[in-house]
Amino acid sequence: MLVISEFAGASVELPHAIRTNPYDGQSLKDGLQNALVLDVTEKETPHAAAV
């Protein structure tokens, strides 16, 4: 799972990435927490679809 800044131009090209605001501590914390608690199938499904 990719956690990416919502300000990065590539973030719109990565629909399965978790977008966060790096200038907002709560947003960053929530994005990282969401990435950590995803189960394995949720983490692998976007990658499998992209390949």
Summary of the structure (lengths in Angstrom):
residues: 51
radius of gyration: 11.2
end to end distance: 14.4
largest distance: 32.7
contacts: 111
relative contact order: 0.20
helix: 57%
strand: 12%
